[in-house]
Amino acid sequence: MKTISLLIKRIAWGLINPIFLRSHNKEYYNWCNKFWGLNLGCGLENAPNWLGIDGGVFVILGILPTFILRFMYSIFNYSKIYNFSEYIYKLKHLPIIHWDLRRGIPFANNSVPYIYSSHFLEHLNYNDSVKLMRECYRVLKKCGVLRVVVPNIEKANNPNNDAISINIKHDFHKHKYTYSTDKLISIFKQVGFRFTFNEQFQKGKFIYLKDLEFRKNSIYVEAIK
């Protein structure tokens, strides 16, 4: 059973998901004001009133019939996180765009009021991370706020207080680069943000954090365009 499960995961992530991601390459979206902002790399944990963007294969599973989803629910180990009803609701009702964020953010300049991302940036290599932060700056409205949350390497006995390159093969389930507060702030300033702030869990200038933020003991940095 483990062998079959692993094979299905590899087919889903390695073959099917890239095909769907490539099919979205030329799509572009108009911002809808019913949403408070974007939630980048949200997985299935997107909050109400936020528009998620994620490149995971689970985003497209909602088109499948329920009896197949019950099988996928077991294969992808979501039974450890959600009951089946919660899983179905998240797949079929949460507003999440299936999109490869390494290709940018598919919205117009100066169109989005808030952007949030938690424990996603470290899954990109460094150059893709900088590119994505530059894209965040581009699509944010003037005075728009970006909040990025990453694992706290400053509590992991890192004497250099800087970023660490992990250099592993491409796999979104792995961390490729980890950040200190200073490194994140440096990147934000590099791409053009006027103001940066080192914040705390569920505290800052960002709105509705109680709906979005669940990761404690992390690094929390905000930037204002």
N, C-alpha and C positions, 0 to 999 in steps of 0.2 A: 504493500500500500504506500509506503514511504517513497518507493521508486516511482510509482505512478504519479503521486502528488508532486514530486520534484520535476518530473517530465512536463506535467501540465503547467507548472509555474514557469518553467523555462520557455515553453512555447508561447504562453500568454505574454510574458515580459519581453522575450527576445525576438519573437516573430510577429505576433498580432499587434502588440502595442505600438511598435515603430511604424507599422503600416498606417494605423489610424492617425498617429502624430504627424506623419508626412502629409496626410490628406488634408490637414488643417493649416498647412503652411501659409496659404494665401488669404486666410480668413482675417477679417478685421471687424472690430466691434465698436458700436457707439455706446457711450457711457449712459447708464440708466440711473436716474437720480433716486430711484426707490432703494438703491443700495447705499450703505454708508461708506463703503470702501472695498478694496481688494484684499483678499487673504491668499498670499502666495505660498504654494507648496503645502496646502492645507490638509491633504489626505482626505479622509472622510470626517474630519473634525471641523468642518466649516460652521460658523455661528449664524444664527438667524440674522437676516438683513445684510449679510456680507456676501459678495460674489467671490467664490473661490476659483483659483487656477491651479491645476495640478496635472502632471504628465503621467500619473500612475494608471495602470491598466484597469484598476477598480472603478475609475470614473466612467468607463464605457460599459461596465457590466450591467447597468440598469436597463439596458435595452433587451436583456435576455429574459426568457420566461422564468417564473418563480421556481419551477421544479429544478431548473439548471442552477439557479442562484443558490438553492439549498445545498447543492453539491459543492459549488464554489465557496460557500460559507464555511464548509468544513475544510476544503483543500487549502484555503488561504488563512486558516486558523483564526478567523474573526470570531469564532465561538468563544474565544478566550477574552474578548473585549466587549462584544455586544450580544444581546439575545437576538434571535432571528428577526423579530419584528423591527427592532432598532436598525439592524443591518439593511433590511429592505427599504425602510424609510429613507435612510441616508443615501442609498444608491439611486432611488427613484425620485426623490423630492428636493434634495439639497442642490442649490444652484452652483454648479462647479463646471468651469470650462476645461475641456481636455486639451492641454497645450504644453508644448515643450518650452519651458521658460529660458532655456539656453538660447532660444531664437528671439528673445525679447518679450515685450508685453504688448498684446494686440489691441492697444487703444491709442487714441490720438493724443497729441501734445496737450498738456495743460488741461486735462479732462477729469482726473480722478482726485477726490478730496483727501483720502486716507489710504495708506498701504500698510498692511501688517504681514509679517512673516515670522514663524516660530520654528526653530530647529529644522530649517530647510537649507539655509545657505551653506552649511558645512558639508552638504551632500554634493555640492558643485566644486569643480576645481577653481583655483584662485582667479584665473582670467575670466571665467564665466561668471563668477560672483561679482567682480568689478563691473562687467558688462551689464549684469542685471541691476546693480545699484544705479548705474547710469541711466538705464531704462526707467527705473522708478522715478528718478529726477525728471526725466523727460515728460512722463505722463501725469505727474502730480500737478495740481493747480498751484498757482502762486500762494504761498503760505500753507500749502498742503503738508501733511505730516507723514513721515515714514517711521515705523517702529520695527526693529529687527531683534529677535531673541535667538541666542545661540548657546550651546553648552558652555559651561563656565570652566575653562582651562585654568583660570587663575586660582581655583581651589584644588587643582590637581598637581600642585608642587611644580609649577613651570617657572623656573627662576628667570627666564628671559622676558616674561610678560609680553609675549609677542605671539604671532601666528605660527602654527606648525603645519608643514606640508606632509601629507601622509603618503602620497604617491602610490596609489593602488589602482588596479584596473577599473574601468568604468562600471559602476554598479551603484544605482541610486540608494541601495540599502546600506551602503558603507559611507563613512565620513572620509572626505578627501582633503579637507583643510579645516583647521580649527582656529578660532579667533580670540584675541584679547579685546578688552574694551578699547584700548588705545588703537589697535589695528582697525577696528570697525570705524571708529571716529575718523581716523586717517583716510579711509576709503570714502566715507561720506563727504569729507572736505574736498578730496581729490575730484569727485564727480560734480561738485558745485554747490552742495548744500550750505546755506548761510549759517545755520545754528545747529549745534549738536548737544545732546544731553545724555549723561549716564543716569539711567533711571533704576527703579526697583520693581519688584513683582507687583503687577496690577496698579502701578502708580506712574503718572507721567501726564503729558499733555494730550495723549491719545484718548479718543472717546471709547466708551463702552468696553473697557478692558475686561470686566468680569465675564462678559460673554465670550471673549476670545482667548484669554490667557489662563493656562492651567499648569504650565511648566515652572516649577519653583527652582531655586538654586541655579539660576542661569544668568547670562549677561543680557541686559536690556538697554538698548541704545536707541534714542530717537533723533530724528533730523528734520528740520523745517526748511522748505524750499524758499 
